[in-house]
Amino acid sequence: MKKIFSTIVMLVTALTVMAQDQEFTVSGEVRSDVKEVLFYILGEKPEKIGMAQVQNGLFSYTGTQPKDAILAVGTKEYYQPFVNDGTPLQVFFVDNEQGDMKVEGMPLLVMAGSDQNIQMAKADRVISKYDYDFMKVLQDLQSQATDDNMAQLQQQAMAAYMLALNGKMEELKKYTNTLVPAAYLPTMFQELNYEQLSELFSPATPYFNHPQMKGVKEFFEMLALKQPGQPFHDVTANDMYGREHKLSEWCGKGNYVLVDFWASWCGPCRQEMPTVVECYNKYHGKNKFEVVGISLDEDAAAWKASVKKLGMAWPQLSDLKGWKSDAAAAYGVAAIPSNVLVDPQGQIIATDLRGEDLKAKLAELFE
């Protein structure tokens, strides 16, 4: 009986796995410069799954992949995503000069198939244009770069980057009732903050539990760890003299505490540190304000030397594990510089305050 039951379980499992796979067919017409059409499955990076030879300008390909997998069709230089939703797909590689679908510098793939994949093609056209325009601005700025104008050009580059990022976000918001965002969020989620990601990543969306979203979900859960309204997370680490400390020695003791994540090897951290030093010198002592540094260094000597050079007079802690730091994991820190501001009762009230934003928040509290 036990053997029969095991056999049934194995058969049911096998049938379930089989049911998850689905055949897809893609055919179409290509431009004269395209000799082969490639197919990919998208994940952390595109993985080639097949190729169709072009004959007399036409191609056809049939394959099997998991149902609703995010696949892609294209060439070595460029591909366009589509959803394996069971509807045959037709793809036409057209000249750049045709119609308002022009994307300068890129081949065009016009799709005919399910409504979802037609929407995917429309979204891809807009998103690709934002990426292309940003790269064009970046190349332009790089050609103008000198030692004297570097800071100004960096600001312009950041403005162009944010314009592209916000544009892509707005485009994806149009398709939250489809699987379209599952093709793009896995490559851009680390560029988004918690609020931005919340707008696109809701349990109500059809892609929330899509396998492609595993990394997005983990990142979102990490960001949630340091959002305002949560109690601070106590962590243990050594100071620069090897003495063990807990964050609770400072947090929840009646003071505002800025828990500051940084590393000696992090250029943006070093650029930001004069602002933190200025704020510490201005508000520490006469106000109930403390700073506790959490270093993601692995090299103790570099850590100690940087603390001294940057004039960081506040307590410093580190377990010297780098990105495997227990404190970074507890606060969902995936990029630095990063910080959380904790109120006198031990509740997080702000996160990732930098530059003028940090100054403004402290002024609001103490002035």
N, C-alpha and C positions, 0 to 999 in steps of 0.2 A: 504493500500500500504506500509505504514511504517512497519507494522508488518510482511508483506511478505518479505520485504527487510531484516529485522533483522533475519528472519528465514533462508534466503539464506546465509547471512553472517555466521550464526552459523553453517550451514551445510558445507559450504566451509572450515571454520576453522577446523571443526571436520575431514573432509576428508584430510586436510593438515596434521593434527596431525597423522592420521592413516597412511598416506603415508610415514611418517618419520620413522615408526616402520618397523622392518624387522625380519623375522624368521631366526634363525640360528640352524644348526644341527652339533653336534660334536660327533663323535664316535671313538672308538679305542681299543687298547689292552694295558694292564698295567702289571707291574711287580708283582710278588707274594706278595710283602709287601704292595701294594696299595689296600685298601678295598673300598674306595669311592673317586670319582672325584668331585672336587668342581669347581664352576664357579663364577666369580666375574665381576663386572663392575668397571673400574678404574676411579678414580677422585682424590680428595685431599687425600683420603685413599681408599683402596679396599673395596668394599661392596659386600657381598655374595649375589648372585641372584639365586643359584640353586645347586643341588647335584645329581649325578648319582651313583647308587649302582653298584658295580662290580659283575658280575656273570660269573663264569668260565673264569676269566681273561679279560672279555670284558665289555664294557660299551657303552651307547648311550644316548644322551640328546638333546632335542629340546626346545628352548625358543624363546622369542621375546624381542628385545631391539631396541633402535633407530638405524637406518641405519648408518653405519660407526662408531658406538660406539666402543671404545677400551675396549674389554672384556679380560678375562684371564681364563685359565684352569689350574688346578693343584691340589695341596693338601693343608693342613693347613700350611705346612712348605715352600712350593715353588710353584710358579705359573708362567706361561708364557703367555704374552699378545698375543692377536690376534684381527684382525679387523672384525667387523660384516659386511662383504661385500657381503653376500648372497651366497657365494660358500660353500658347505658342507666341513667340516674340519675333517680330520682324525688325531688322535694323538696317538703316540706309546711311552709308558714309557719304556726306554731300560736300560740295565745295564751300569754302569759307564765305564766298561772296553772295551766297544765296539768302535772301530774305532777312527778317529781323532776328534770325536765330544766330547771327554771326557772333563768333567768339574769336577774336584775333589771335593768331598763332596756334590754334588748336584745330584738329579735325572735328567734324561734327557727326554725331550719331543721332539720327532721328528714329524714334521708336514707334512701333505700332503693336499693340497687344492689350493687356489688361489696363483698366483705368489707373490702377496703382503704378504700373510701370510707365505709363504715359506721364503721370505726375512726377515720377522719379526723373524722367528725362528733362522735364521743365525745371525742376529744382536744380538738377546738375548743371544746366546751362547757366543759371544765375550764380550758383556757388562758385563754379569754375571762373566766371567773369570776375567775381570779387577777388579770388586768389590771383588771377592773372594781373589785375590792375594793381594789387598790392606789390607783387613782385616787380612790376614795371617801375613803380614809385621807388622801391628799395634800390633797384639798379641805378636809377637816376640820381638818388641821393649819394650812393657810393661813389659815383663818378665825380661828385662835387666835393667830396670829403677832404678837409685839411685839418691840421692840428687846431686851428683857430675856430672853426665852425662846427666841430664834432658834436658838442652838446646841443646846439640848435638843430642839427640834422637828426640827432637821435630823437628829439622831441617830435619832429615832423614824421619820422618813421613810426614812432609809437602812435601818433594820431592816425596815420594811414592804416596801421595794423588794427586799431580799434574800430575804425570805419568798416574795414572788411569783416572783422569778427562780428560786429553788431548786425551788419547786413546779412551775413549768413544765418545768424540766429533768427532774425525776422523772417527770412525765407523759410526756415525749417518750421517755424510756428504755424505756417499755413498747412502743414501736412501731418499734424499730430494725431489725426485719425487714420493714418496709414503706417506702413513700415518704413517709409522713406527716411525718417531721422536715424534709423538703425544703420544706415549706410554711411552716415557722416559724423554722428556724435562720437563714435569710438576713436576718431582721429583728431577731435577738437576738444574733448571734454576737459582735458587738463588746462586748457586756456580759459575756462569759465569758473566764476566763483559760485558760491552756494546759491545765491539768489538767481543768477542767470540760469544755472542748471535746473533749478526748481521749476522754472517756466517751461522747460522742455521735457522734464523727466518726472512724470507723474504715474502712479500706479494705475490710473485710468487709461493710459495710452496703450495701444495694441503692441507696442514694442518694449514695454517695461520689462517683461520677462524673456525677451528674445535672447538667445545665446550670445549674440553679437554684443549685447549690452552688459555682459558680466563685469568687464573692467570699469565701465561707467558707473554701474551700481556700487561697486566697491569704493570707487573714488567719492561718490556722493555720500556714502555712509561715513567715510573718513572725514569729509568736510563737516558733516553734521555734528561731529564730536566737539567742535569748538564754536558752535553757533551761540549767539547771545541768548540768555535765558537758562542755560545749562549751568550746573555747579562745576567749579573747577575740578580737574582730575588730579588727584595727588600722585606724584611720582617720586622716586628715590634715585639720587645720583650723587657722585662725589664732587667736591669742590676742587680747586687747583692744587690743594695740599693733601688730597686723598681722604678728606674727611667726609663721611656720609651725611647727606641732608635730605629732608623731605620738603616738597613745595609747600606743604601745610605749615611750615615754620613761618611763612610770610602771608600766604593766602588765607582769607577768612579770619584774620586777626585784627580787623578794624581799619586796615589801610587799603587804598587802591594799589593794585600790583599789576605792573606790566610784565608779563612773561614773554621774553623776547628770544625767538629761535634764530640762530645765525651760525656761521662758520668762518674760520679764518680764510678759507679758500674761495669764499663767495664774494665776488666783486660787488654786486648790488647791496649785499649786507654791509660791506665796508663803506660804500657810498652813503648808506642810510644812517650809519652809526653817529655821525656828528649831530644829527637831529635828535637821536635818543640821548646823547650826552647833554645837549642843550636843555632838553626837557627834564632830565634828571637833576641837573644843576639848578634849574629854575624852581622845581617843585619839591624836591626831596628836602626833608628837614622841617621847614616851616609848614608844609602840608603833609598830610598822611599819604605819601606816595612812595612806593618802592619799585625797583626794577630787579628782576631776576633773569639772568642770561642762561639760556640752554644752548650749549654749543653742540653742533653736529660734526665736530672734528673727530678724527681718529689719531691725529698726531698731537700728543700732549704739549710738546715744545712749541709747535706752531700756534696752538691755542693760547698758551700763556703769553707768548711774545706779542700776539695780536691784541690781547686784552690790555697789555701795558701800552703798546703803541697807539691804540685808539682811545685811550683815556677812559676805559670802562671801569668806573669806581664801584659798581654794584656787585652783589654776589654772582658768582659764575658756577654753573654746574654742567657736568657732562659725564656720560658713561663711556665716551670715546668709541662708540659703535657706529659713528657716521649715520647713514640713512637707516640703519637698523636700530637706532636709538629708541629705547622704551618710551621716552618722553614724547618723541615725534609721533610714535604710533598712538599714544594715548590721546594726542590732540589732532590726529589726522593731518599732520604736516607733510605735504607732498612737495612743497617748494619753499625756498627761503629767499629773502627775509620773510618772516611771519611772526605774528604776535597775538596774544589775547590779553585783554584788559579785564581784570577781575575786581569786583566792587568789595567794599569792606565786609560784606556778609559771605563772600566767597562765590559769588555768582558771576559768570562771564557776561559782560555788558557790551563788548565790542571786540572785533577781530580784524587782523591785518590792517592796522592803522599805520600809514606811512607818510612821511613828509609833513605837509601842511595839514593833512587830515589828523595826524597824531597831535600836532600842536593845538588844533582847533578843539579837539575832544577834551584835552587836558585843561585848556582855558575855560571851556564850558563847565568843567567840574570844580575848578579852583579859583576862578576869577569872577 
